[in-house]
Amino acid sequence: MTVCKDATQRTVSGGDETRPEQNRKAETFRNLHIRGNPIVLFNAWDAGSAKAIAASGAKAIATSSWSVAAANGFGDGEHLPFDLAMNNLRRIVNAVEVPVTVDLESGYGDAPDAVGATIRMAIEAGAVGCNLEDSFPANGELRKPCDQVDRISCARQVADNALTRFFINARTDVFFQRPAEQHDNTMLEEAIERARLYAEAGADGLFAPGLVDIDPIRRLAGASRLPLNVMVADESPSVSVLAQNGVARVSYGPRPYLIAMKALEVAARAAI
């Protein structure tokens, strides 16, 4: 197993003794991942959107990296400066009472130690979980499974050293490599194998965006020991159908931001 240099640091001073509320939220968030009764995350991008979503009765808040970047004038793919991402995360955490999980894209670094440092900062900003991608932000190509395993392992070590139940949602971009109509058994088998390796490395959940057909969703949910997270698309099954097929988490990604911006544009056109 890769030894993560950043894990030698005590990442959250005092751990359980000084951050009981963060640890309580982390445990609550973890327990919301139930196969057949998924947690639904209508993704936020800033403190205002997080407060509006929380007011709806949402049990947790998840950020969307695409939305956060767009709201700040940047493109997705880690173009948003890391300090800005962390400051935005702190404002969201301080604005709501529910657990907050952050989309960290590919961890803002290739090396395991860099990912570990990113996880440490996210925990110190108050997050109870994160998404961590297995593709390169520059071109979307998949990393080698062994490399991603080392990165997840380092993230796990840092989180454990922080004495927090931080939820690592391992995102696999296998299904982003080709359009949905070209998804096949080979891709599904690769996703299942990556899920196995990521679970052994310490991941807590599996995120498979781009997967929309219910049969491979059901098969992936059944084959992985990690709770499965899917992202809503135009052609996605309903949340109830996803639940019936073993999904434990449903995300909306950039859709809430796009809905809000379209409504704003329409209102502005009517006013001008």
C-alpha positions in Angstrom: 0.0 0.0 0.0 1.2 3.5 -0.8 2.3 5.4 2.3 0.9 8.9 2.0 3.3 11.6 3.3 0.4 13.9 4.1 -1.1 11.3 6.4 1.8 11.8 8.8 0.2 15.1 9.7 -2.7 15.3 12.2 -5.2 16.9 9.8 -7.9 17.9 12.2 -6.6 19.1 15.5 -8.1 17.1 18.3 -10.3 14.9 15.9 -13.4 13.6 17.6 -12.7 15.6 20.8 -12.9 19.0 19.2 -15.1 18.5 16.1 -18.0 16.4 17.4 -20.5 18.2 15.2 -18.6 17.5 12.0 -18.1 13.9 12.9 -21.8 13.6 13.7 -22.7 15.0 10.3 -20.2 12.7 8.7 -21.9 9.7 10.3 -25.3 10.9 9.4 -24.3 11.4 5.8 -22.8 7.9 5.6 -26.0 6.4 6.9 -28.1 8.1 4.2 -26.6 5.8 1.5 -29.2 3.0 1.5 -29.6 0.6 -1.5 -33.2 0.9 -2.6 -33.8 4.2 -0.7 -31.3 6.6 -2.2 -30.3 9.9 -0.9 -31.2 12.5 -3.5 -28.7 15.4 -3.9 -29.8 18.5 -5.8 -26.4 19.9 -6.3 -25.5 23.4 -5.0 -22.8 25.9 -6.2 -22.6 28.6 -3.5 -23.9 29.5 -0.1 -27.1 31.0 -1.4 -28.1 27.9 -3.5 -27.1 25.6 -0.6 -29.5 27.5 1.7 -32.3 27.3 -0.8 -31.8 23.6 -1.3 -31.6 23.0 2.5 -34.8 24.9 3.0 -36.6 22.4 0.7 -35.9 19.7 3.3 -32.8 18.2 1.8 -30.9 15.9 4.1 -27.5 16.9 2.8 -25.8 19.3 0.4 -23.5 18.3 -2.4 -21.6 20.7 -4.6 -21.1 20.3 -8.4 -17.6 21.2 -9.6 -19.0 22.2 -13.0 -21.6 24.6 -11.4 -19.1 26.1 -8.9 -16.7 26.8 -11.7 -19.3 28.3 -14.0 -20.7 30.5 -11.2 -17.2 31.9 -10.8 -16.4 32.4 -14.4 -14.3 29.3 -15.0 -14.5 26.1 -17.0 -14.7 22.7 -15.4 -11.6 20.5 -15.1 -9.8 22.1 -12.1 -9.6 25.5 -13.8 -11.3 27.0 -10.7 -8.4 28.0 -8.3 -8.2 25.6 -5.4 -8.2 28.4 -2.8 -11.4 29.7 -4.3 -12.9 26.3 -4.2 -12.1 25.8 -0.5 -13.3 29.3 0.4 -16.6 28.6 -1.4 -16.8 25.3 0.5 -16.4 27.0 3.9 -19.1 29.5 3.1 -21.5 26.7 2.2 -20.7 24.7 5.3 -21.3 27.8 7.4 -24.6 28.5 5.7 -26.4 25.3 6.3 -27.0 22.8 9.2 -26.9 19.7 7.1 -23.8 17.7 6.0 -21.9 19.0 3.0 -20.0 16.9 0.6 -17.7 18.5 -2.0 -16.9 17.7 -5.6 -13.1 17.7 -5.7 -12.8 16.7 -9.3 -9.6 14.7 -9.7 -8.2 15.9 -6.4 -6.2 18.9 -7.7 -3.1 16.9 -8.3 -1.8 13.7 -9.9 0.4 12.3 -7.1 -1.2 10.6 -4.1 0.4 13.1 -1.7 -1.3 16.0 -3.6 -4.7 14.3 -3.3 -4.0 13.7 0.4 -3.3 17.4 0.9 -6.5 18.3 -0.9 -8.6 15.9 1.3 -7.0 17.4 4.4 -8.0 20.9 3.3 -11.5 19.8 2.5 -11.9 18.2 6.0 -10.5 21.4 7.6 -13.1 23.4 5.6 -15.9 21.3 7.2 -16.8 18.8 4.4 -17.9 15.3 5.4 -17.2 13.7 2.1 -16.0 14.2 -1.5 -16.1 13.0 -5.0 -12.8 11.9 -6.4 -12.5 11.2 -10.2 -10.3 8.6 -11.9 -9.8 10.6 -15.1 -7.3 13.3 -16.0 -8.9 16.8 -15.9 -7.0 17.9 -19.0 -8.5 15.4 -21.4 -10.9 13.1 -19.6 -8.9 10.0 -20.2 -8.9 7.3 -17.6 -6.1 6.9 -15.2 -4.6 3.4 -14.7 -6.5 1.6 -12.0 -3.3 1.1 -9.9 -2.6 4.8 -10.0 -6.1 5.7 -8.8 -5.9 3.0 -6.1 -2.8 4.8 -4.7 -4.6 8.1 -4.8 -7.7 6.7 -3.0 -5.5 5.0 -0.5 -3.7 8.2 0.4 -7.1 10.0 0.7 -8.3 7.3 3.0 -5.2 7.5 5.2 -5.5 11.3 5.5 -9.2 11.0 6.4 -8.6 8.3 9.0 -5.8 10.2 10.5 -8.2 13.1 10.9 -10.4 10.8 13.0 -13.4 11.6 10.8 -15.8 9.3 8.9 -15.1 11.2 5.8 -17.0 9.6 2.8 -14.9 9.1 -0.3 -17.2 8.8 -3.3 -14.9 7.2 -5.9 -16.0 8.4 -9.3 -15.3 6.3 -12.3 -15.5 7.9 -15.7 -15.6 4.7 -17.6 -19.0 5.6 -19.0 -17.8 9.0 -20.2 -15.4 7.5 -22.6 -18.1 6.8 -25.2 -21.8 7.9 -25.8 -24.5 6.0 -23.9 -25.6 4.1 -27.0 -22.1 2.6 -27.3 -21.9 1.3 -23.7 -21.2 -2.4 -23.6 -20.4 -5.3 -21.3 -16.7 -4.6 -21.6 -17.2 -1.2 -20.1 -19.4 -2.5 -17.4 -16.9 -5.2 -16.5 -14.2 -2.5 -16.3 -16.4 -0.4 -14.0 -17.1 -3.4 -11.8 -13.4 -4.2 -11.5 -12.5 -0.6 -10.7 -15.2 -0.6 -8.1 -13.6 -3.7 -6.4 -10.2 -2.1 -6.4 -11.4 1.2 -5.2 -13.3 -0.4 -2.3 -10.2 -2.3 -1.3 -8.3 1.0 -1.3 -10.7 2.6 1.1 -13.5 4.2 -1.0 -16.9 4.4 0.6 -19.1 4.8 -2.5 -19.0 4.4 -6.3 -20.1 7.2 -8.6 -20.7 6.2 -12.2 -21.9 9.3 -14.1 -22.8 8.8 -17.8 -24.5 5.5 -17.1 -28.2 5.8 -17.9 -29.6 2.4 -19.0 -31.3 0.6 -16.2 -29.9 -2.9 -16.9 -26.2 -2.0 -16.5 -27.2 0.2 -13.5 -28.8 -2.8 -11.8 -25.9 -5.0 -12.6 -23.3 -2.5 -11.4 -25.3 -1.9 -8.2 -25.5 -5.6 -7.6 -21.9 -6.4 -8.4 -20.3 -3.6 -6.3 -20.0 -3.8 -2.5 -19.9 0.0 -2.6 -23.2 1.9 -2.6 -23.9 3.2 -6.2 -24.3 6.8 -7.1 -25.7 7.8 -10.5 -26.3 11.2 -12.0 -29.5 12.3 -13.6 -29.6 12.9 -17.3 -32.4 13.6 -19.8 -32.7 9.9 -20.6 -32.3 8.6 -17.0 -34.9 6.4 -15.3 -36.9 8.0 -12.6 -35.6 8.1 -9.0 -38.1 5.4 -8.0 -36.9 3.1 -10.7 -33.3 3.7 -9.8 -34.2 2.9 -6.2 -35.9 -0.4 -7.2 -32.7 -1.4 -9.0 -30.4 -0.9 -6.0 -29.1 2.7 -6.4 -28.1 4.3 -3.1 -27.4 7.9 -4.2 -28.8 10.1 -6.9 -27.1 13.3 -8.0 -28.3 16.1 -10.3 -24.8 17.5 -11.2 -25.0 20.8 -13.1 -28.7 20.6 -13.9 -29.8 22.8 -10.9 -27.4 25.5 -11.9 -28.6 25.4 -15.5 -32.2 25.5 -14.4 -31.5 28.5 -12.2 -29.6 30.4 -14.9 -32.2 29.8 -17.5 -34.9 31.1 -15.1 -32.8 34.1 -14.4 -32.3 34.8 -18.2 -36.1 34.4 -18.8 -36.9 36.8 -16.0 -34.3 39.3 -17.2 -35.6 39.2 -20.7 -39.1 39.9 -19.4 -37.8 42.9 -17.3 -35.6 44.5 -20.0 
